[in-house]
Amino acid sequence: MVEKLRARIEELKREKNAVILAHYYTRPEVQAVADFLGDSLALSIEARRTDARIILFAGVHFMAETAKVLCPDRKVLIPVREAGCSLAESCQGDAFRRFRALYPDHKVISYVNTSVEVKAQTDICCTSSNALKIVESIPADVPILFGPDRNLGRYVQRLSGRSNMVIWDGACAVHERFSSSGILQLKAEHPSAQVVAHPECPCEVVALADYTGSTAGILDYCGRSGTKEFIVATEAGIFRELERRCPEKAFIAAPTLDGRMPNECEDMKLATLERIVDCLERESPEVTIDEEVRRAAERSILRMIEVHG
């Protein structure tokens, strides 16, 4: 059945001049049919580069929105329109507008894990891989409003030494679940293991990490490190790519506060091969964005790409 679905997807991609972009957190079988696999930044860049008529985004809604912002002349599809993001949903456009009005002199930096409405109110976007670089691109005497992830904001604030940052109080429900005490117990059981963590994790988890970085950063670090065993504190979808790149190394899922294992984002897993086939056949659901909002959001994303280099 899986092979038939994969064959049908390849047929539809050729027939419709379509490409599939997939995040590392999607299902393994979805990652396997992707033309481009990556984190939010890499996929944003690939969306700009492709000349395909159709971009199908296997991920969550804000990611597909970002692709549409950058590629207004392409048809952007998402297999499940309802695939949301707890972090993006913790920062609604109207509430962010009111919050921003309290700090009119602040430069606004927003994580890409936000809706297009929030990006449209943003001076410059960032990802977990370039957040520090983006913050440091702002003159030291200019105050910053950073949103929506409080953990990423505090992490960058600590590294940059920027005391003039106001941080929105939002979080990713998946990364919030990791347990620092559980990681300490695992470390005792695996003393040679290194801890790698995403900066969306709580500060007490990040404090235990030998390396903190984006999904792409974690993959790169584990690949080049001489260490053979890692405790991994990020969404479980990354394990497929870690094991593919480093078959000789062992990867242990970091424990969660509620005992949930594996620690998965349910929304990221909504895209299935069956839904991708249906989406390509019907060319729906399609992502649409008001043009004025799209142009405002595009400025903040392009500014990020320009600074990132």
Backbone torsions as a table, in degrees:
resi	resn	phi	psi	omega
1	MET	NA	-45.5	-180.0
2	VAL	-61.2	-43.1	-179.2
3	GLU	-64.4	-36.9	177.7
4	LYS	-65.5	-41.5	178.8
5	LEU	-65.7	-42.4	178.4
6	ARG	-62.7	-41.4	179.2
7	ALA	-64.3	-40.4	179.4
8	ARG	-65.9	-39.0	178.2
9	ILE	-62.9	-44.4	179.1
10	GLU	-62.9	-38.9	177.7
11	GLU	-62.9	-46.1	-179.6
12	LEU	-65.5	-38.1	178.7
13	LYS	-61.9	-43.0	179.2
14	ARG	-67.2	-43.9	-176.5
15	GLU	-64.3	-37.7	-172.7
16	LYS	-107.0	4.3	-177.0
17	ASN	52.5	59.9	-176.3
18	ALA	-118.6	150.6	171.6
19	VAL	-124.6	153.7	177.6
20	ILE	-113.7	123.3	172.2
21	LEU	-103.0	131.0	-178.4
22	ALA	-133.7	140.1	177.1
23	HIS	-83.9	155.4	179.4
24	TYR	-60.4	-17.1	-176.4
25	TYR	-90.6	-3.6	179.4
26	THR	-75.6	173.7	-178.6
27	ARG	-60.6	148.2	179.6
28	PRO	-55.1	-41.5	-178.6
29	GLU	-69.1	-26.7	175.5
30	VAL	-74.5	-43.3	175.5
31	GLN	-56.4	-36.0	-175.8
32	ALA	-67.6	-24.5	-179.4
33	VAL	-98.5	1.6	-177.1
34	ALA	-74.1	142.7	171.2
35	ASP	-79.4	-32.6	177.5
36	PHE	-135.1	127.4	178.8
37	LEU	-119.0	131.0	-177.4
38	GLY	-174.8	-173.4	173.6
39	ASP	-91.6	-176.1	-172.8
40	SER	-60.3	-42.4	-178.1
41	LEU	-66.6	-49.3	-178.3
42	ALA	-60.4	-40.3	-178.9
43	LEU	-70.9	-33.1	174.9
44	SER	-62.2	-42.5	-180.0
45	ILE	-68.0	-42.4	178.9
46	GLU	-64.1	-36.2	178.2
47	ALA	-59.6	-38.8	179.3
48	ARG	-69.4	-30.5	-173.3
49	ARG	-82.1	-30.5	-171.8
50	THR	-70.2	146.0	175.0
51	ASP	-107.6	15.1	178.8
52	ALA	-65.5	150.8	178.5
53	ARG	-72.9	-34.8	-177.4
54	ILE	-122.7	134.4	172.3
55	ILE	-114.8	116.0	173.9
56	LEU	-100.1	122.6	-176.8
57	PHE	-103.6	110.7	174.5
58	ALA	-89.3	102.2	-175.6
59	GLY	174.9	-145.7	179.3
60	VAL	-110.4	170.3	-165.7
61	HIS	-61.7	-40.4	-177.0
62	PHE	-63.1	-28.9	178.8
63	MET	-69.0	-44.1	177.3
64	ALA	-64.6	-37.5	175.2
65	GLU	-59.4	-43.4	-179.6
66	THR	-60.8	-42.5	177.6
67	ALA	-60.8	-41.1	179.9
68	LYS	-68.5	-37.9	176.8
69	VAL	-57.7	-43.2	-176.3
70	LEU	-83.1	-17.9	-176.2
71	CYS	-132.4	65.1	-174.1
72	PRO	-64.8	-20.2	-178.3
73	ASP	-90.6	1.2	179.6
74	ARG	-106.9	156.5	172.5
75	LYS	-86.9	119.2	-179.7
76	VAL	-107.8	125.4	-178.0
77	LEU	-115.1	152.1	172.7
78	ILE	-133.9	127.4	-174.2
79	PRO	-58.1	-34.9	-179.7
80	VAL	-131.9	107.9	-176.6
81	ARG	-60.2	-30.4	-175.5
82	GLU	-80.5	0.1	-179.3
83	ALA	-68.3	102.6	-174.7
84	GLY	-104.3	-165.7	-177.8
85	CYS	-146.7	122.6	-177.7
86	SER	-60.4	-34.6	179.4
87	LEU	-68.8	-49.5	178.9
88	ALA	-60.2	-38.6	-178.6
89	GLU	-72.8	-15.3	177.1
90	SER	-79.8	-0.8	-178.1
91	CYS	-138.4	85.4	-179.9
92	GLN	-78.0	149.8	-174.2
93	GLY	-56.1	-46.5	-177.5
94	ASP	-67.2	-41.3	179.5
95	ALA	-66.2	-38.5	178.9
96	PHE	-66.4	-36.7	178.7
97	ARG	-62.5	-42.7	178.8
98	ARG	-66.8	-40.3	179.3
99	PHE	-65.0	-43.5	-179.8
100	ARG	-62.2	-35.8	-178.9
101	ALA	-63.1	-21.3	177.9
102	LEU	-74.7	-16.2	-175.1
103	TYR	-132.6	63.8	-173.1
104	PRO	-64.6	-20.9	-178.1
105	ASP	-93.4	-0.2	-176.7
106	HIS	-87.7	141.1	170.7
107	LYS	-78.5	131.3	-174.4
108	VAL	-97.0	120.3	174.3
109	ILE	-114.8	123.5	179.2
110	SER	-120.8	136.2	173.0
111	TYR	-61.8	146.7	-180.0
112	VAL	-65.2	-17.1	177.6
113	ASN	-76.7	58.5	-179.7
114	THR	-142.5	163.0	176.9
115	SER	-71.1	164.5	178.4
116	VAL	-64.9	-28.9	178.0
117	GLU	-64.8	-38.1	177.5
118	VAL	-72.4	-41.5	177.8
119	LYS	-59.7	-33.9	-179.6
120	ALA	-68.5	-19.7	177.7
121	GLN	-97.9	10.1	-170.2
122	THR	-107.2	143.6	175.4
123	ASP	-78.9	-42.2	-180.0
124	ILE	-153.0	134.9	177.8
125	CYS	-86.3	169.1	173.3
126	CYS	-148.4	164.4	169.8
127	THR	-120.1	174.5	178.9
128	SER	-65.8	-23.8	-179.4
129	SER	-80.9	-21.3	-177.3
130	ASN	-127.5	11.2	-175.5
131	ALA	-58.1	-42.9	-179.7
132	LEU	-63.8	-43.3	179.8
133	LYS	-63.0	-39.3	179.4
134	ILE	-65.8	-46.4	178.8
135	VAL	-60.3	-43.8	-178.4
136	GLU	-71.1	-13.1	176.2
137	SER	-78.1	-14.3	178.6
138	ILE	-88.6	130.2	178.9
139	PRO	-51.2	142.3	-172.8
140	ALA	-59.4	-27.1	-177.3
141	ASP	-89.3	1.2	179.5
142	VAL	-96.4	119.2	179.8
143	PRO	-68.7	152.3	-174.6
144	ILE	-122.6	137.1	167.6
145	LEU	-105.0	118.3	-175.8
146	PHE	-115.7	130.9	177.6
147	GLY	-151.3	167.7	-4.5
148	PRO	-101.3	-4.0	-171.9
149	ASP	-86.6	114.9	-177.6
150	ARG	-67.6	-33.7	-178.6
151	ASN	-69.9	-46.0	175.9
152	LEU	-62.9	-41.2	179.6
153	GLY	-60.5	-46.0	-179.9
154	ARG	-67.1	-36.8	178.8
155	TYR	-63.1	-47.7	-179.8
156	VAL	-67.6	-38.6	178.3
157	GLN	-60.7	-41.6	179.6
158	ARG	-65.2	-43.5	-179.0
159	LEU	-68.8	-37.1	-175.8
160	SER	-84.8	-21.3	-175.4
161	GLY	72.6	17.5	-177.9
162	ARG	-80.9	108.6	178.5
163	SER	-82.6	-17.2	-175.5
164	ASN	-95.9	46.7	177.0
165	MET	-115.1	131.6	170.2
166	VAL	-104.7	130.3	-172.4
167	ILE	-118.6	127.4	175.7
168	TRP	-64.6	143.9	-174.9
169	ASP	-93.8	71.4	177.0
170	GLY	-123.0	166.6	-179.0
171	ALA	-160.4	158.3	173.7
172	CYS	-87.6	123.0	-176.5
173	ALA	-61.9	-32.4	-178.8
174	VAL	-69.1	-51.3	-177.2
175	HIS	-71.0	-26.4	177.3
176	GLU	-65.7	-20.5	-175.1
177	ARG	-77.4	-15.7	-175.1
178	PHE	-66.5	144.2	-173.8
179	SER	-108.3	119.8	178.0
180	SER	-66.2	-39.8	179.3
181	SER	-66.0	-37.5	177.2
182	GLY	-64.8	-37.9	178.0
183	ILE	-66.7	-40.4	177.3
184	LEU	-61.4	-38.6	178.1
185	GLN	-65.9	-43.0	177.3
186	LEU	-62.2	-40.2	178.3
187	LYS	-60.4	-38.3	177.8
188	ALA	-65.2	-34.4	179.6
189	GLU	-79.3	-25.2	-178.4
190	HIS	-130.5	72.9	-172.6
191	PRO	-63.3	-21.5	179.4
192	SER	-88.1	-7.8	-176.8
193	ALA	-75.9	145.0	171.0
194	GLN	-99.9	149.6	177.4
195	VAL	-98.9	128.4	173.6
196	VAL	-119.1	136.2	-173.2
197	ALA	-140.4	148.2	173.6
198	HIS	-82.2	141.9	-178.8
199	PRO	-67.8	-5.0	171.8
200	GLU	-77.0	-9.5	177.5
201	CYS	-70.5	155.7	176.4
202	PRO	-57.8	153.5	-175.5
203	CYS	-55.9	-36.4	-178.2
204	GLU	-69.4	-25.5	174.4
205	VAL	-76.8	-46.5	178.9
206	VAL	-58.4	-35.4	-179.4
207	ALA	-62.8	-23.0	-180.0
208	LEU	-89.5	-8.2	-171.8
209	ALA	-79.4	139.0	169.6
210	ASP	-78.2	-26.6	175.9
211	TYR	-144.4	134.9	175.3
212	THR	-122.4	129.0	-179.7
213	GLY	-174.9	178.0	179.2
214	SER	-66.1	174.3	176.7
215	THR	-58.8	-44.6	178.0
216	ALA	-63.4	-39.2	178.9
217	GLY	-64.5	-41.5	178.3
218	ILE	-62.9	-43.9	178.3
219	LEU	-60.1	-44.9	-179.5
220	ASP	-65.1	-45.4	-177.7
221	TYR	-62.3	-46.8	-179.2
222	CYS	-64.1	-32.7	179.3
223	GLY	-68.9	-38.1	-175.6
224	ARG	-95.5	-12.3	-179.7
225	SER	-72.6	145.1	175.2
226	GLY	-77.1	-9.8	178.6
227	THR	-66.3	144.2	-177.0
228	LYS	-106.0	-4.1	-176.1
229	GLU	-142.4	133.6	-175.4
230	PHE	-135.3	140.7	168.8
231	ILE	-99.9	121.0	-167.9
232	VAL	-110.3	119.0	179.6
233	ALA	-109.9	78.2	168.9
234	THR	-161.2	177.1	-175.1
235	GLU	-56.7	140.6	-168.8
236	ALA	-66.0	-15.5	179.5
237	GLY	-60.9	-22.3	-178.1
238	ILE	-68.1	-18.8	-174.1
239	PHE	-64.3	-33.4	179.0
240	ARG	-58.4	-47.8	-177.3
241	GLU	-72.7	-36.4	176.1
242	LEU	-59.8	-46.1	-178.2
243	GLU	-71.1	-31.7	177.1
244	ARG	-68.0	-43.3	-177.8
245	ARG	-76.7	-32.4	-172.6
246	CYS	-129.4	65.7	-176.0
247	PRO	-64.5	-18.1	-178.7
248	GLU	-88.4	-1.5	-176.9
249	LYS	-111.7	158.8	-179.1
250	ALA	-108.7	136.8	-178.8
251	PHE	-125.2	126.4	-176.3
252	ILE	-115.0	129.0	179.4
253	ALA	-71.6	129.8	175.9
254	ALA	-64.9	140.5	-179.2
255	PRO	-73.2	161.0	-179.3
256	THR	-114.3	163.5	-179.8
257	LEU	-63.9	-33.8	-176.8
258	ASP	-100.4	8.6	178.5
259	GLY	75.3	10.7	-178.5
260	ARG	-72.2	120.5	179.3
261	MET	-142.9	131.0	-5.3
262	PRO	-72.5	159.6	-179.0
263	ASN	-86.2	97.7	-173.0
264	GLU	-116.6	152.2	169.9
265	CYS	-88.7	113.5	-177.1
266	GLU	-61.5	-35.6	-179.4
267	ASP	-66.6	-38.5	178.6
268	MET	-64.4	-25.0	-177.6
269	LYS	-89.9	0.2	-178.5
270	LEU	-69.3	-29.3	177.8
271	ALA	-73.5	121.8	177.4
272	THR	-123.2	168.1	178.0
273	LEU	-61.8	-39.4	179.2
274	GLU	-61.9	-42.8	-178.9
275	ARG	-70.9	-31.9	177.0
276	ILE	-67.1	-42.6	176.7
277	VAL	-59.4	-48.3	-179.3
278	ASP	-61.5	-41.7	-179.1
279	CYS	-63.1	-44.1	179.6
280	LEU	-69.8	-38.2	-179.4
281	GLU	-65.3	-42.7	-176.8
282	ARG	-90.8	-13.5	-172.6
283	GLU	52.9	47.1	-177.9
284	SER	-162.8	148.4	2.2
285	PRO	-70.9	141.1	178.1
286	GLU	-105.3	141.6	178.5
287	VAL	-87.1	126.2	176.5
288	THR	-126.5	146.1	-176.8
289	ILE	-139.5	137.2	173.4
290	ASP	-55.4	133.7	-171.9
291	GLU	-65.1	-36.9	178.6
292	GLU	-65.6	-42.5	177.4
293	VAL	-65.6	-41.9	-179.4
294	ARG	-59.8	-44.8	-178.5
295	ARG	-64.5	-39.6	178.8
296	ALA	-65.6	-41.9	178.3
297	ALA	-67.1	-37.1	-178.9
298	GLU	-60.8	-39.1	-179.6
299	ARG	-59.4	-42.9	-177.6
300	SER	-70.1	-33.6	179.4
301	ILE	-74.1	-44.2	179.5
302	LEU	-64.6	-34.5	176.7
303	ARG	-63.0	-39.6	176.3
304	MET	-61.3	-48.0	-178.1
305	ILE	-62.9	-36.8	178.9
306	GLU	-64.4	-45.9	-179.7
307	VAL	-68.8	-39.0	-178.1
308	HIS	-63.1	-35.2	178.9
309	GLY	84.0	NA	NA
